[in-house]
Amino acid sequence: MNIDEIAATLRARLAEVQAEIARLEQATIQPLSAKFADQANDLEELATNEGLEVQNIHEAEQILAALARIEKGEYGVCTACGGDIAPARLAALPTATRCIRCAA
């Protein structure tokens, strides 16, 4: 996969993640059920959605950082040792910032 394909894949994933963030944000502003007994379930769902939203925000930040590295010409360079990140690692984890040795 070349850099343009990787960037396109990252942009597509970013759009998916942003849509999920918007969906989760919408779910969190829904009012609680009128029945007190159902409110416990509502609160549990709210906590789950908030946790998922945090995960998605973190993924979006990683994707944006990877796209920035592509723009700068620094994509695929280990931030720890300056060596190359193996293409197989980038294929598996396109947002990787460190080579397998430094990530271990």
N, C-alpha and C positions, 0 to 999 in steps of 0.2 A: 504494500500500500504506500503510495507516495504522499507527500506533505499535503497536497491539495485535497486528496481523498480523506486523509485524517482530519483536516480542518472541517471539511463538509460533514463528516461523521460527528465530530464534536459539536458543531453548530446545530445539527439535527437533534442530538441528545440534549443540548442546552434548551432548545425549544420545548422538548418533552418535559424536562425538569421544571422549567418555568411554568408550564401549563399545570403541572401537578401542584406546584407551590400555590398558584392562584386558586386551584380547586380546594386545597387544604385550608387556605385563608378564608375562603367563603364558608367552609364547613365550620370553622371556629367561631364565626360571628352569628351562628344560628342560636335562637333562644332555647333555653332549657325547656323540657317538657312541663306541661302544667301539672302532671301527677308527680307528687313527691317521690314515689317509688321508682319512677322512670328516670329521675334526675341523676341517680347514681350511675346508671348506664350512660347517660349523656355526658357526665363528667369524665368517665373512663374513656369514652370515645374521644372527647376533647383532648385529654392528655395524650392519647395515642396519636391523634392528628398533629398535635404540636410537636411531638417527637419526630414524626415523619417529616414535618415541615423543616425542622432543623437539619435533618439528614439531607434533604433535597437542597437546601440553601448551601450547605457545605459542598455538595457535589457541584452545584452551579459555580461556586467560587473556584473550585479546582479546574473546571472546564474553562472558565474565563482566564485563569492563569495560564493554562496550556495554550489557549489561543493567543495570548499575549506573547508567550515564548515563541510561538510560530512566527508571529509578526516581527519579532526582534531577531529571528534567525537562531534562537537558542534552544529550539525544541530538540529533544533527544540527547541533550548534554546534561550529565549528572551535576546537580547543584552542589554535591559534596566534594567530589574528586575532579570534576571537569572532564571525565572520560565520557565515552559514548554509552548511551543506554541501548541495550540490545533491541533490535527491531521486534523480536518475539515478545519482549517485555512490553514494549509500546503497543503492540497489537493486542495484548491481553489487558493492559492498563494504560490507555492513551494519555492519562493525566499524570503518569509517573514522573517524578522529579529526580529520582536517584537510580543509579544502576543497581543491579541485583546485589552486588558485593556491599555497597554502601547502605542499601536498604535492610540488609540482614542484621 
